[in-house]
Amino acid sequence: MNYQESLDWIHSKLKFGIKPGVSRVEWLLNELGNPQDRVKGIHIVGTNGKGSTVNYLQNTFTAAGYEVGTFISPFIMDFRERISINGQMISKEDLTLMVNRIKPIVERLPLETPWEAATEFEIITVLMFLYFGEVHPVDIAFIEAGMGGLHDSTNVFTPLAVICTSIGLDHQAYLGETHAAIAQNKAGVLKAGVPLIYATDREDVADVFEKRAQELACPSYRLGRDFSYRDQGAGFDFFYQGECIEGIDLAMPGQHQRANASLALMTMQLLKEQYPALSKEIILSALSRSCWLGRTEFIRPNLMIDGAHNNESVQVLVEVLQSTYADKEIHILFAAIEGKPVTTMLEMLNQFTSLTVTSFQFPMAIKAEAYPKGYNHLPSWQDWLERVEEDGDKLYVITGSLYFISEIRQALVG
């Protein structure tokens, strides 16, 4: 198969949907010689903030001269973003080579085992471990879980550390109805003795993490208890065990980004003996340049896109808009996929100058007419963009599903 045929083959597995569990991935990896066992990686779980935290880590370790792999989802512009080295997407040639190698094994799976066919995400996960563990070995890999933790396809390796960025109510049908239940699922990626770095303002979540960490003799590091940050005007300082990194200036706005960066910094503190090139100077420089596609990203001087796709991330976006752009007339365009708490998300966004709901080209996208009444309904987001004015007193924000943001960004950036 050539590259396009390989990509089509991967996407054809979308029809198998979501199948929580690691048995199929473990079998496929075993047939490939268990490349995941050769990957030195950090496992990142959480409801929001995973991508930004991975980005901070990748930029810093790359700037320090290390070969750095990242695994993320979903992609924004190109499928190959999901598997990258030093911020550069996997090549079409390498992806094609690996697909041709694993395809016969994937096809044997339902014939030789009691399990059903592998899903798209499971296949991508296998490709990632094969790439980082054998085809293009890396010094360190930052591996983002797809959904949850315990039953996530990525939960098949022993990481150097686990990071949990946040716990929110999302994917409840798979992960549980409460914050504590979701935390229990996320904590399922912990392995004996592996450090846990996490952030939460909920004691029920902290209790779950601490109990699991104690059961497995995992050192735990909680933001605000074991490490912290302090705002200093436009920047902030980071503190851990009497050590301070001063004058950190992030490219991305918002208190949530300072929390995400602090999680990354704590991870660096734990790894600095294994990765001694991580100097303060490199850290400060790398963090100041770290941006993440589709997260508070300006496509034009007064046009921002942000993938706020659940209640927690919408609340964070609202706080950023209120604190940083309070002097602006703010106009918002929103689109989501089925299964999201649309009513409460829209209620939070409805405090600005205008709020318009729309739809986009995705199988699970909510139709414009299906949104609650009381908002501006627009079938075509292109019509909304035509109204965007080059006016410095107005800020236009496009938000909602990351799949929506991907479609918008590809249309605007190309």
C-alpha angles and dihedrals in degrees: 000000000000123000097276092046089049091051092047090051092053092048091048087070091067086089089072090064124198119336113178114215140077103231096097093047092047091052093049093047091048089055087054094051097265099279090177088073089065095052119102101204150155116230114219119197133165143106099262135007099040095118095047092048091050089049093053091049095045094049093048098046091044091051088052089059101257126136102246129192124197132191117193142160142247109018122225106201110003132020090230091067086082092073114037141157119210089347093305119118120244110269120256088238095055093045092050092047092053095044090054088050098050100036095084090048093049090051091051092054100084091037098053102031137049090247132098124248118294120264126234093258092049091053092048089049091053090049090052095052091045090051098047095036101044120354097050110005116205135202090235137355128207107209120193117206115235100220129347117334120245095060097027117124091237092061094095103094138063108244130206088236141348123230122196110191101186145333119229138155103272133127089014092163088067104026107034139275100262136056090245093052092049090048089053089055093048091048087058090087092066117113127195113291095358113136118245120211115187147158127212139141092202119094093202089059093045090050091055093049095045093048093050092044090051092049091054097036090243117160108236128208118191124193108245094022109051099015133011148174132227125207115241108183109280091358140034143225126235123218132196127158095337093314119117132195104199134200100022110176118189126203091216119068130229140066089261090063090053088053092048091048090049090055088052091047092050089052090052090052090056093047101041094103091055092041105034095169090077098107126174090246092055091045094052093047095046096048092050090058100041114116129165125215114249097008114110084324121163113221091175130012092270102020117090129182122199130172098224098162105162140031095272096050092045089053089052091050091050090052091050092050093047096047102037105028104031090129092060134090099237124208118185133200115194136188130165142177127247118283097037124120091252097164095059093038091056093045090058093048094046095083096081132082096278139354123199127183123207143157137240143197105288129110094238097039114128112243115244093241092053095066120102117278120257098061133091106268116205121175093201123049088197088070091056092051090055088063094056109117128203091239120139091209092060127071119196117202126191113194146155130075118028086227087059091048089050091054092047095047094048090051094048102036101028 
